[in-house]
Amino acid sequence: MNFNSKLKSMATASLYGVIAGVQQATSLVGFKYFIQGDVFDRMLENKTRVVLPTRDGLVFHTPNHLTRYRALTLLTKEPETLTWIDAFDSNSVFWDVGANVGLYTLYAARRHPSMKVIAFEPSIENTYLLNRNISENHLQERVFAFPFALSETNGPNLFKHSKLQLGGAVNSFGVDYSYDGKPAHFIHSYKVFGFRPDDLGSIFQIPQPNYLKIDVDGIEHLIVRGARRVLSNPALKSALVELNFDFPEQRDEVLKILEECGLHLKEYKHADEFYGSGSFSKIYNHIFVR
């Protein structure tokens, strides 16, 4: 832990200690008021507005540093994703698999006023903010968020967190490894349902996508195994999948399956200034077209 992290941890612990102490003291004299919960509720009301270059802006609930960072870097962190979304046909269906708090879900819905957007996000923290953000931006008629995972089979499995955090990522569903294919240490887990993408139409009447984005930090290859029918459908015009060159088994399988389904790799990109030279430096957004 570096000096800044230690300082932040000490400050947070001190503030929490003061709040907990006041709450305990007031409780002793018969005044039971949950100060901690009130502070948390107030934090959840924090919002960040992002002004878009083409249409009205978007508002995101940003209760912590990470969610605010995500909002503030929407237009710069993945420019290739925005360029890809900008080129969508307006009267179409977009699936955002691994939607997190809804950055690209809402960007697509705002960018294309006639588009229907389906978001998938199993994290309880992120699903909460995702739906608040959908409502905040008055997009509830065109955006539908499903709180479950996608994979190669139907049924419940463990959704695992390396850290519980609003806006967090690098979680895993049904496996013991992380975004790089290596065994990972998870501190929290709970069961959620997972579904094959190919079965979503018959089970939930979810329409076939024209555009598909998959960014789930590690099991992209398992999702495409269960999506051969979706991927082979001529209505699917393009897909964007985040893949890691340091996880070659994952990347090679995804490229192979998408090629068999008639989707060809057009390009792969990322913004170097955000991915740096560390453990995330070999992760790229791969764009496929029919």
Residue frames as qw, qx, qy, qz and C-alpha x, y, z in Angstrom:
[[0.000, 0.889, 0.457, 0.000, 0.00, 0.00, 0.00],
 [0.434, 0.407, -0.030, 0.803, 1.51, 3.38, -1.03],
 [0.166, -0.135, -0.433, 0.876, 1.57, 6.51, 1.14],
 [0.350, -0.084, -0.174, -0.917, -1.53, 8.09, -0.45],
 [0.641, -0.246, -0.654, -0.317, -3.52, 4.89, 0.03],
 [0.476, -0.233, -0.675, 0.514, -2.44, 4.67, 3.68],
 [0.014, 0.057, 0.218, -0.974, -3.38, 8.31, 4.25],
 [0.505, -0.154, -0.390, -0.754, -6.78, 7.79, 2.63],
 [0.635, -0.252, -0.730, -0.017, -7.39, 4.65, 4.69],
 [0.330, -0.188, -0.566, 0.731, -6.45, 6.44, 7.94],
 [0.194, -0.010, 0.019, -0.981, -8.69, 9.41, 7.14],
 [0.593, -0.199, -0.549, -0.555, -11.62, 7.17, 6.27],
 [0.583, -0.252, -0.731, 0.249, -11.17, 5.12, 9.45],
 [0.161, -0.112, -0.413, 0.889, -10.98, 8.28, 11.56],
 [0.379, -0.081, -0.172, -0.905, -14.16, 9.71, 10.02],
 [0.655, -0.224, -0.659, -0.294, -15.97, 6.42, 10.45],
 [0.459, -0.178, -0.695, 0.525, -14.83, 6.24, 14.06],
 [0.083, 0.032, 0.237, -0.967, -16.24, 9.71, 14.80],
 [0.557, -0.115, -0.364, -0.738, -19.59, 8.87, 13.19],
 [0.663, -0.192, -0.723, -0.018, -19.83, 5.50, 14.95],
 [0.311, -0.103, -0.604, 0.727, -18.92, 7.13, 18.27],
 [0.279, -0.027, 0.075, -0.957, -21.59, 9.82, 17.95],
 [0.652, -0.143, -0.524, -0.528, -24.16, 7.22, 16.98],
 [0.589, -0.175, -0.746, 0.258, -23.31, 5.04, 19.98],
 [0.125, -0.061, -0.456, 0.879, -23.42, 8.01, 22.36],
 [0.439, -0.061, -0.102, -0.891, -26.82, 9.19, 21.14],
 [0.660, -0.144, -0.683, -0.280, -28.12, 5.63, 21.33],
 [0.388, -0.098, -0.742, 0.537, -27.21, 5.45, 25.04],
 [0.125, 0.183, 0.379, -0.898, -29.52, 8.36, 25.84],
 [0.436, 0.460, 0.722, -0.278, -32.39, 6.87, 23.85],
 [0.415, 0.740, -0.098, -0.520, -31.90, 8.80, 20.60],
 [0.660, -0.035, 0.688, 0.299, -31.49, 6.15, 17.91],
 [0.504, 0.804, -0.018, -0.314, -30.64, 7.72, 14.62],
 [0.869, 0.026, 0.341, 0.358, -28.55, 5.89, 12.05],
 [0.004, 0.867, -0.219, -0.447, -26.04, 8.57, 11.13],
 [0.359, -0.309, 0.751, 0.459, -23.90, 6.19, 9.08],
 [0.407, 0.455, 0.768, 0.195, -26.81, 5.27, 6.87],
 [0.180, 0.918, 0.249, -0.251, -27.75, 8.92, 6.42],
 [0.160, -0.711, 0.466, 0.501, -24.21, 9.79, 5.32],
 [0.387, -0.010, 0.838, 0.385, -24.25, 6.88, 2.86],
 [0.347, 0.703, 0.621, -0.002, -27.63, 7.98, 1.46],
 [0.060, 0.918, -0.035, -0.390, -26.30, 11.51, 1.01],
 [0.279, -0.473, 0.670, 0.500, -23.27, 10.16, -0.86],
 [0.434, 0.297, 0.817, 0.236, -25.53, 8.20, -3.20],
 [0.282, 0.862, 0.380, -0.183, -27.16, 11.47, -4.25],
 [0.206, -0.647, 0.379, 0.629, -23.88, 12.86, -5.61],
 [0.725, 0.575, 0.378, 0.027, -24.12, 13.28, -9.39],
 [0.304, -0.442, 0.441, 0.719, -21.77, 14.06, -12.25],
 [0.613, 0.696, 0.235, -0.290, -22.96, 15.47, -15.55],
 [0.509, -0.168, 0.590, 0.603, -21.16, 14.55, -18.77],
 [0.414, 0.700, 0.003, -0.582, -21.70, 16.89, -21.72],
 [0.722, 0.175, 0.601, 0.296, -21.80, 14.97, -24.99],
 [0.166, -0.310, 0.372, 0.859, -20.54, 16.53, -28.23],
 [0.069, -0.169, -0.739, -0.649, -23.57, 15.59, -30.30],
 [0.424, -0.583, -0.562, -0.405, -26.63, 15.64, -28.03],
 [0.482, -0.747, 0.126, -0.440, -27.76, 16.55, -24.53],
 [0.094, 0.522, -0.784, 0.323, -25.56, 15.31, -21.72],
 [0.743, -0.247, -0.619, -0.066, -25.86, 12.38, -19.34],
 [0.370, -0.662, 0.386, -0.526, -26.12, 12.39, -15.57],
 [0.720, 0.023, -0.682, 0.129, -24.50, 9.66, -13.46],
 [0.666, -0.724, 0.040, -0.175, -24.85, 9.00, -9.76],
 [0.617, 0.468, -0.476, 0.417, -21.29, 9.11, -8.46],
 [0.671, -0.722, -0.065, -0.159, -21.13, 8.21, -4.75],
 [0.747, -0.504, 0.244, 0.359, -17.41, 7.46, -4.72],
 [0.104, -0.688, 0.463, 0.549, -14.16, 8.28, -6.47],
 [0.354, -0.030, 0.854, 0.380, -14.38, 5.33, -8.86],
 [0.340, 0.657, 0.672, 0.039, -17.86, 6.11, -10.18],
 [0.090, 0.919, 0.012, -0.384, -16.94, 9.77, -10.62],
 [0.252, -0.494, 0.657, 0.510, -13.76, 8.74, -12.45],
 [0.405, 0.272, 0.831, 0.265, -15.81, 6.53, -14.75],
 [0.265, 0.848, 0.438, -0.135, -18.18, 9.38, -15.57],
 [0.047, -0.882, 0.200, 0.423, -15.42, 11.95, -16.12],
 [0.210, -0.432, 0.745, 0.463, -13.47, 9.64, -18.47],
 [0.680, 0.424, 0.566, -0.194, -16.47, 8.46, -20.51],
 [0.554, 0.818, 0.014, -0.154, -15.40, 10.47, -23.57],
 [0.178, 0.814, -0.553, -0.025, -11.68, 9.66, -23.38],
 [0.562, -0.407, 0.714, -0.091, -11.06, 6.21, -21.87],
 [0.545, 0.139, 0.796, 0.222, -12.40, 4.12, -24.79],
 [0.279, 0.529, -0.169, -0.783, -12.68, 6.39, -27.83],
 [0.150, 0.128, -0.870, -0.451, -12.84, 3.34, -30.09],
 [0.053, 0.399, 0.893, -0.200, -16.00, 2.18, -28.29],
 [0.207, 0.645, 0.288, -0.677, -17.66, 5.56, -28.76],
 [0.206, 0.430, -0.540, -0.694, -16.71, 5.66, -32.45],
 [0.061, -0.093, -0.975, -0.192, -18.16, 2.18, -32.85],
 [0.103, 0.552, 0.729, -0.392, -21.41, 3.18, -31.13],
 [0.165, 0.567, -0.040, -0.806, -21.65, 6.43, -33.12],
 [0.199, 0.256, -0.713, -0.622, -21.82, 4.38, -36.33],
 [0.250, 0.257, 0.914, -0.189, -24.83, 2.28, -35.25],
 [0.186, -0.388, -0.594, -0.679, -28.02, 2.36, -37.27],
 [0.273, -0.251, 0.340, -0.864, -30.55, 4.21, -35.15],
 [0.817, -0.098, 0.007, -0.569, -33.46, 1.78, -35.44],
 [0.653, 0.257, -0.707, 0.088, -31.63, -1.19, -33.98],
 [0.812, -0.565, -0.066, -0.131, -31.03, -3.28, -30.84],
 [0.317, 0.632, -0.588, 0.394, -27.84, -3.09, -28.78],
 [0.862, -0.439, -0.250, 0.045, -26.80, -5.60, -26.11],
 [0.095, 0.749, -0.497, 0.429, -24.31, -4.33, -23.53],
 [0.906, -0.249, -0.339, 0.044, -22.97, -7.39, -21.69],
 [0.639, -0.244, -0.271, 0.678, -21.12, -6.32, -18.55],
 [0.100, 0.821, 0.290, 0.482, -22.72, -2.88, -18.44],
 [0.386, -0.038, -0.434, 0.813, -21.28, -1.86, -15.05],
 [0.036, 0.510, 0.469, -0.720, -23.01, 1.43, -14.06],
 [0.469, 0.696, 0.540, -0.062, -24.24, 2.05, -17.61],
 [0.159, -0.603, 0.267, 0.735, -21.70, 4.33, -19.28],
 [0.002, 0.163, -0.716, -0.678, -21.97, 2.87, -22.77],
 [0.079, 0.506, 0.859, -0.016, -25.53, 1.67, -22.30],
 [0.048, 0.817, 0.373, -0.437, -26.69, 5.23, -21.73],
 [0.093, -0.516, 0.411, 0.746, -24.34, 6.75, -24.28],
 [0.096, 0.114, 0.855, 0.496, -25.81, 4.50, -26.98],
 [0.043, 0.665, 0.740, -0.092, -29.38, 5.26, -25.92],
 [0.022, -0.801, -0.123, 0.585, -28.74, 9.02, -25.92],
 [0.143, -0.389, 0.576, 0.704, -26.76, 8.92, -29.16],
 [0.179, -0.106, -0.799, -0.564, -29.50, 7.00, -31.01],
 [0.408, -0.039, 0.352, -0.842, -32.98, 8.10, -29.86],
 [0.813, 0.088, -0.206, -0.538, -34.73, 5.21, -31.65],
 [0.471, 0.308, -0.820, 0.106, -32.44, 2.47, -30.37],
 [0.838, -0.467, -0.068, -0.276, -33.47, -0.24, -27.91],
 [0.242, 0.579, -0.702, 0.336, -30.69, -1.07, -25.44],
 [0.901, -0.353, -0.220, -0.121, -30.49, -4.25, -23.34],
 [0.066, 0.699, -0.606, 0.375, -27.95, -4.16, -20.49],
 [0.897, -0.223, -0.382, 0.021, -26.68, -7.16, -18.51],
 [0.135, 0.589, -0.539, 0.587, -24.99, -6.63, -15.13],
 [0.731, -0.339, -0.592, -0.015, -25.02, -9.18, -12.25],
 [0.369, 0.056, -0.510, 0.775, -23.13, -7.12, -9.64],
 [0.226, -0.732, -0.630, 0.128, -25.56, -6.00, -6.94],
 [0.259, -0.604, -0.082, 0.750, -23.71, -2.69, -6.46],
 [0.091, -0.172, 0.487, 0.852, -23.52, -1.86, -10.14],
 [0.053, -0.475, -0.807, -0.347, -27.06, -3.02, -10.97],
 [0.178, -0.743, -0.489, 0.422, -28.33, -0.58, -8.37],
 [0.120, -0.590, 0.137, 0.787, -26.48, 2.37, -9.91],
 [0.127, 0.073, 0.749, 0.646, -27.21, 1.22, -13.45],
 [0.053, -0.634, -0.752, -0.172, -30.95, 1.41, -12.84],
 [0.178, -0.775, -0.266, 0.545, -30.66, 4.73, -11.00],
 [0.175, -0.387, 0.399, 0.813, -28.75, 6.15, -13.95],
 [0.073, 0.336, 0.799, 0.493, -31.33, 4.85, -16.43],
 [0.122, -0.779, -0.607, 0.101, -34.07, 6.56, -14.44],
 [0.270, -0.654, -0.042, 0.706, -32.08, 9.75, -13.88],
 [0.083, -0.272, 0.513, 0.810, -31.69, 10.17, -17.64],
 [0.614, 0.375, 0.261, -0.644, -35.36, 9.31, -18.37],
 [0.357, 0.399, -0.734, -0.417, -34.39, 6.38, -20.59],
 [0.444, -0.071, 0.828, -0.334, -36.49, 3.71, -18.87],
 [0.754, 0.440, 0.218, -0.436, -38.72, 3.25, -21.93],
 [0.704, 0.625, -0.324, -0.099, -35.80, 2.25, -24.19],
 [0.265, 0.505, -0.770, 0.285, -33.25, 0.73, -21.81],
 [0.887, -0.347, -0.089, -0.293, -33.85, -2.52, -19.92],
 [0.067, 0.606, -0.749, 0.260, -31.28, -3.81, -17.42],
 [0.913, -0.161, -0.334, -0.171, -31.20, -7.54, -16.58],
 [0.335, -0.745, 0.513, -0.265, -29.50, -8.41, -13.24],
 [0.936, -0.135, 0.323, 0.023, -27.95, -11.73, -14.24],
 [0.261, -0.571, 0.641, 0.442, -24.82, -13.10, -15.87],
 [0.821, 0.471, -0.159, -0.280, -24.31, -14.62, -19.30],
 [0.347, -0.508, 0.780, 0.116, -22.23, -17.74, -19.87],
 [0.272, 0.234, -0.830, -0.428, -22.18, -21.05, -21.74],
 [0.277, -0.297, -0.914, -0.009, -24.90, -22.78, -19.67],
 [0.420, -0.581, -0.171, -0.675, -28.15, -21.92, -17.90],
 [0.749, -0.436, -0.486, 0.114, -28.35, -22.10, -14.11],
 [0.368, -0.921, 0.092, -0.091, -27.11, -20.59, -10.86],
 [0.798, 0.138, -0.252, 0.530, -23.45, -20.15, -10.05],
 [0.479, -0.662, -0.202, 0.540, -21.23, -18.02, -7.83],
 [0.322, 0.846, 0.034, 0.423, -20.60, -14.41, -8.73],
 [0.748, -0.377, -0.185, 0.514, -17.30, -13.48, -7.11],
 [0.065, 0.977, -0.034, 0.199, -15.86, -10.12, -6.09],
 [0.674, 0.154, -0.335, 0.640, -12.22, -9.33, -5.52],
 [0.125, -0.116, -0.358, 0.918, -13.54, -6.18, -3.81],
 [0.042, 0.730, 0.682, -0.006, -17.02, -4.90, -3.01],
 [0.182, -0.371, 0.034, 0.910, -17.18, -1.42, -4.48],
 [0.447, 0.753, 0.368, -0.312, -19.77, 0.70, -6.24],
 [0.439, 0.831, -0.254, -0.229, -18.61, 0.91, -9.84],
 [0.449, -0.521, 0.712, 0.140, -16.17, -1.97, -9.31],
 [0.775, 0.453, -0.340, -0.281, -15.02, -4.45, -11.93],
 [0.302, 0.438, -0.838, 0.122, -12.70, -7.47, -12.29],
 [0.672, -0.139, 0.536, -0.491, -15.35, -9.84, -10.93],
 [0.176, 0.210, -0.910, -0.311, -15.94, -13.45, -12.06],
 [0.776, -0.005, 0.154, -0.612, -18.94, -15.67, -12.65],
 [0.979, 0.067, 0.063, -0.184, -18.65, -19.43, -12.24],
 [0.794, 0.390, -0.300, 0.357, -14.84, -19.58, -12.49],
 [0.684, -0.640, -0.086, 0.341, -11.87, -19.23, -10.15],
 [0.570, 0.009, 0.193, 0.799, -9.73, -17.03, -12.40],
 [0.029, 0.750, 0.182, -0.635, -9.67, -13.35, -13.27],
 [0.481, 0.809, -0.016, -0.336, -9.29, -11.18, -16.39],
 [0.173, 0.702, -0.665, -0.188, -5.87, -12.69, -17.21],
 [0.856, 0.104, -0.468, -0.193, -6.89, -16.34, -16.83],
 [0.362, 0.286, -0.742, 0.487, -4.85, -16.72, -13.65],
 [0.479, -0.515, -0.694, 0.153, -6.23, -17.96, -10.30],
 [0.034, -0.559, 0.077, -0.825, -7.57, -15.05, -8.28],
 [0.193, -0.219, -0.756, 0.586, -8.42, -14.34, -4.67],
 [0.288, -0.525, -0.408, -0.689, -12.06, -13.39, -4.16],
 [0.036, 0.086, -0.650, 0.754, -13.31, -12.01, -0.86],
 [0.501, 0.233, 0.442, -0.707, -17.08, -12.05, -1.46],
 [0.152, 0.001, -0.840, -0.521, -19.42, -14.27, -3.45],
 [0.526, 0.247, 0.527, -0.620, -23.12, -14.95, -3.87],
 [0.387, 0.211, 0.846, 0.300, -25.20, -16.96, -6.28],
 [0.404, 0.497, -0.024, -0.768, -26.83, -15.42, -9.32],
 [0.799, 0.369, 0.474, -0.043, -28.42, -16.97, -12.38],
 [0.095, -0.479, 0.569, 0.662, -26.52, -17.26, -15.60],
 [0.730, 0.498, 0.388, -0.263, -28.03, -17.79, -19.04],
 [0.536, 0.076, 0.578, 0.610, -26.87, -18.74, -22.50],
 [0.147, 0.392, -0.131, -0.899, -27.29, -15.76, -24.83],
 [0.207, -0.022, -0.797, -0.567, -28.91, -18.13, -27.35],
 [0.214, -0.441, -0.869, 0.064, -31.76, -18.83, -24.90],
 [0.030, -0.283, -0.332, 0.899, -32.63, -15.26, -23.96],
 [0.328, -0.009, -0.404, -0.854, -35.13, -14.84, -26.78],
 [0.542, -0.270, -0.746, -0.279, -37.21, -17.87, -25.82],
 [0.427, -0.359, -0.679, 0.477, -36.98, -17.32, -22.04],
 [0.144, -0.549, -0.314, 0.761, -37.31, -13.54, -21.77],
 [0.435, 0.777, 0.435, 0.130, -38.39, -12.49, -25.28],
 [0.252, -0.734, 0.226, 0.589, -35.25, -10.37, -25.55],
 [0.687, 0.710, 0.030, -0.150, -34.83, -9.33, -29.20],
 [0.847, 0.147, 0.139, 0.492, -31.88, -10.40, -31.32],
 [0.241, -0.777, 0.083, 0.576, -29.15, -7.75, -31.17],
 [0.631, 0.760, 0.025, 0.155, -27.87, -5.85, -34.18],
 [0.287, 0.690, -0.481, 0.459, -24.85, -4.79, -32.14],
 [0.874, -0.423, -0.237, 0.039, -23.21, -6.66, -29.27],
 [0.125, 0.733, -0.505, 0.437, -20.63, -5.52, -26.71],
 [0.898, -0.336, -0.280, 0.057, -19.02, -8.02, -24.32],
 [0.242, 0.595, -0.490, 0.589, -16.75, -6.76, -21.54],
 [0.799, -0.521, -0.140, -0.268, -16.84, -9.00, -18.45],
 [0.159, -0.765, 0.587, -0.214, -13.18, -9.29, -17.40],
 [0.267, -0.423, 0.864, -0.051, -12.39, -12.90, -18.14],
 [0.505, 0.167, 0.844, -0.071, -15.21, -15.17, -19.36],
 [0.416, 0.535, -0.211, -0.704, -15.80, -13.60, -22.75],
 [0.250, 0.255, -0.870, -0.339, -14.99, -16.95, -24.38],
 [0.112, 0.234, 0.928, -0.268, -17.60, -18.74, -22.26],
 [0.374, 0.546, 0.301, -0.687, -20.23, -16.23, -23.29],
 [0.423, 0.482, -0.471, -0.606, -19.54, -16.64, -27.00],
 [0.018, 0.059, -0.996, -0.068, -19.70, -20.45, -26.59],
 [0.180, 0.462, 0.804, -0.328, -23.31, -19.97, -25.56],
 [0.263, 0.691, 0.120, -0.663, -24.03, -17.39, -28.24],
 [0.322, -0.084, 0.744, 0.579, -23.41, -19.19, -31.53],
 [0.224, 0.632, 0.717, 0.190, -26.97, -18.71, -32.74],
 [0.045, -0.922, -0.182, 0.338, -26.97, -15.03, -31.80],
 [0.276, -0.613, 0.442, 0.593, -23.57, -14.52, -33.41],
 [0.332, 0.076, 0.798, 0.497, -24.54, -16.36, -36.61],
 [0.268, 0.753, 0.577, -0.167, -27.77, -14.42, -37.12],
 [0.442, 0.416, 0.295, 0.738, -27.38, -12.07, -40.12],
 [0.180, -0.910, -0.278, -0.250, -29.15, -9.37, -38.11],
 [0.602, -0.691, 0.074, 0.394, -26.01, -9.02, -35.97],
 [0.516, 0.839, -0.054, 0.165, -23.94, -6.48, -37.85],
 [0.368, 0.612, -0.491, 0.500, -21.02, -5.98, -35.49],
 [0.787, -0.559, -0.250, 0.080, -19.60, -7.01, -32.12],
 [0.145, 0.747, -0.466, 0.452, -17.06, -5.47, -29.78],
 [0.901, -0.362, -0.232, 0.058, -15.32, -7.83, -27.36],
 [0.153, -0.854, 0.468, -0.171, -12.66, -6.91, -24.82],
 [0.982, 0.038, -0.142, 0.119, -9.86, -9.49, -25.03],
 [0.417, -0.817, 0.389, 0.084, -6.51, -9.93, -23.34],
 [0.643, 0.580, -0.500, 0.012, -3.37, -10.91, -25.28],
 [0.034, -0.465, 0.798, -0.382, -2.01, -12.22, -21.96],
 [0.632, 0.064, 0.670, -0.384, -4.92, -14.70, -21.88],
 [0.183, 0.329, -0.689, -0.619, -4.33, -16.35, -25.29],
 [0.071, 0.231, 0.970, 0.029, -6.74, -19.26, -24.73],
 [0.211, 0.654, 0.509, -0.518, -9.56, -16.77, -24.26],
 [0.203, 0.648, -0.236, -0.695, -8.62, -14.56, -27.19],
 [0.044, 0.224, -0.860, -0.456, -7.95, -17.42, -29.64],
 [0.144, 0.360, 0.919, -0.073, -11.26, -19.13, -28.87],
 [0.246, 0.705, 0.341, -0.572, -13.29, -15.95, -29.28],
 [0.173, 0.558, -0.471, -0.660, -11.64, -15.16, -32.62],
 [0.025, -0.046, 0.958, 0.283, -12.26, -18.71, -33.82],
 [0.187, 0.502, 0.811, -0.234, -15.94, -18.83, -32.83],
 [0.243, 0.725, 0.145, -0.628, -16.75, -15.40, -34.23],
 [0.112, 0.430, -0.664, -0.601, -15.03, -16.25, -37.51],
 [0.070, 0.159, 0.976, 0.131, -17.07, -19.47, -37.73],
 [0.160, 0.653, 0.649, -0.356, -20.19, -17.37, -37.15],
 [0.420, 0.677, 0.413, 0.441, -19.38, -15.03, -40.03],
 [0.169, -0.985, -0.015, 0.027, -17.87, -12.14, -38.06],
 [0.772, 0.325, -0.107, 0.536, -14.40, -10.98, -39.04],
 [0.494, -0.620, -0.147, 0.591, -11.93, -9.03, -36.96],
 [0.348, 0.882, 0.154, 0.279, -11.74, -5.47, -38.28],
 [0.262, 0.644, -0.381, 0.610, -9.40, -3.93, -35.69],
 [0.665, -0.557, -0.434, 0.242, -8.34, -3.91, -32.06],
 [0.191, 0.637, -0.138, 0.734, -7.59, -0.75, -30.11],
 [0.509, -0.698, -0.432, 0.258, -7.20, 0.82, -26.70],
 [0.041, 0.948, -0.101, 0.300, -6.14, 4.20, -25.34],
 [0.711, 0.210, -0.474, 0.475, -2.50, 3.75, -24.31],
 [0.005, 0.492, -0.371, 0.788, -2.60, 6.52, -21.70],
 [0.712, -0.380, 0.145, -0.573, -5.24, 4.63, -19.69],
 [0.989, -0.047, -0.125, -0.059, -3.87, 1.10, -20.06],
 [0.286, -0.830, 0.479, -0.005, -0.20, 1.96, -19.50],
 [0.479, 0.482, -0.733, -0.014, 2.46, -0.75, -19.31],
 [0.370, -0.303, 0.747, -0.462, 1.15, -2.75, -16.36],
 [0.329, 0.076, 0.938, -0.081, -1.11, -5.79, -16.04],
 [0.497, 0.632, 0.489, -0.338, -3.88, -4.23, -18.15],
 [0.036, 0.639, -0.398, -0.657, -1.61, -3.14, -21.02],
 [0.044, -0.106, 0.888, 0.446, -2.43, -6.14, -23.23],
 [0.282, 0.526, 0.758, -0.262, -6.20, -5.68, -23.06],
 [0.043, 0.134, -0.400, -0.906, -7.79, -4.38, -26.24],
 [0.600, 0.427, 0.396, -0.549, -11.28, -3.82, -27.58],
 [0.234, -0.054, 0.829, 0.506, -11.65, -6.09, -30.61],
 [0.510, 0.441, 0.139, -0.725, -14.21, -4.97, -33.19],
 [0.331, 0.075, 0.896, 0.288, -15.79, -7.55, -35.47],
 [0.470, 0.397, -0.055, -0.786, -18.01, -6.95, -38.51],
 [0.732, 0.253, 0.631, -0.049, -20.06, -9.19, -40.76]]
